[in-house]
Amino acid sequence: MTAGIWEIDLHGKNEYQARIAIDAALRRAKAGTYRIRCIHGHHGGTALRDMIRRDYAKHPPVRRIETGLGPGVTDLVLREF
């Protein structure tokens, strides 16, 4: 974790495993964590990316989704920096 960003690498995980990892990160996020960066890749397909953007866009602790770091990364913004 660097400066309030918690990175989780989801390469090689299926949707179920990725959901467990993201939910655990959301539960463990402290007040100093303002975003969770999900590194899911995109060359092996877009199932994880699509699941994250669909299922976590309206998740209670997530204020919004940011996708500006490239097609293989999705940020779950928990609070403003």
C-alpha positions as CSV (number, residue, x, y, z in Angstrom):
1,M,0.0,0.0,0.0
2,T,1.4,3.4,-1.0
3,A,-0.1,6.7,0.2
4,G,-3.6,5.5,0.8
5,I,-3.8,3.2,-2.2
6,W,-4.2,-0.5,-1.5
7,E,-3.2,-2.6,-4.6
8,I,-4.5,-6.1,-5.0
9,D,-3.3,-8.3,-7.9
10,L,-6.0,-10.5,-9.3
11,H,-4.1,-12.1,-12.1
12,G,-4.8,-15.8,-12.4
13,K,-8.0,-15.6,-10.2
14,N,-11.5,-16.5,-11.3
15,E,-14.4,-14.3,-10.5
16,Y,-15.2,-16.0,-7.2
17,Q,-11.6,-15.7,-5.9
18,A,-11.4,-12.1,-7.1
19,R,-14.6,-11.3,-5.3
20,I,-13.3,-12.8,-2.0
21,A,-10.0,-10.8,-2.3
22,I,-11.9,-7.5,-3.0
23,D,-14.4,-8.0,-0.3
24,A,-11.6,-8.8,2.2
25,A,-9.8,-5.6,1.1
26,L,-12.9,-3.6,1.6
27,R,-13.5,-5.0,5.1
28,R,-9.8,-4.3,6.1
29,A,-9.6,-0.8,4.6
30,K,-8.8,1.7,7.3
31,A,-9.5,5.4,7.4
32,G,-6.2,6.1,5.6
33,T,-7.2,4.0,2.6
34,Y,-8.9,6.1,0.0
35,R,-8.8,3.7,-2.9
36,I,-8.3,0.0,-3.7
37,R,-6.5,-0.6,-7.0
38,C,-7.6,-3.8,-8.6
39,I,-5.0,-5.0,-11.1
40,H,-6.8,-7.6,-13.2
41,G,-5.1,-7.4,-16.6
42,H,-7.0,-7.6,-19.9
43,H,-5.0,-9.8,-22.3
44,G,-6.6,-13.0,-20.9
45,G,-10.1,-11.6,-21.3
46,T,-12.3,-9.1,-19.6
47,A,-14.4,-11.2,-17.3
48,L,-12.8,-9.9,-14.1
49,R,-12.8,-6.3,-15.3
50,D,-16.5,-6.5,-16.2
51,M,-17.4,-8.1,-12.9
52,I,-15.5,-5.5,-10.9
53,R,-17.0,-2.6,-12.7
54,R,-20.5,-4.1,-12.7
55,D,-20.7,-5.5,-9.2
56,Y,-18.7,-2.9,-7.2
57,A,-20.0,0.3,-8.9
58,K,-22.9,0.4,-6.4
59,H,-21.3,-1.4,-3.5
60,P,-21.9,0.6,-0.3
61,P,-18.3,1.6,0.7
62,V,-17.4,2.4,-2.9
63,R,-18.1,6.0,-3.9
64,R,-17.1,5.6,-7.5
65,I,-15.1,3.6,-10.0
66,E,-12.1,5.0,-11.9
67,T,-10.7,3.4,-15.0
68,G,-8.1,6.0,-16.2
69,L,-4.9,3.9,-15.5
70,G,-5.4,1.6,-18.5
71,P,-7.6,-1.4,-19.4
72,G,-6.0,-3.7,-16.9
73,V,-6.6,-1.6,-13.8
74,T,-9.8,-0.5,-12.0
75,D,-9.7,1.7,-8.9
76,L,-12.5,1.5,-6.3
77,V,-12.6,5.0,-4.8
78,L,-13.7,4.8,-1.1
79,R,-13.2,8.4,-0.1
80,E,-11.7,11.6,-1.6
81,F,-8.0,12.3,-1.0
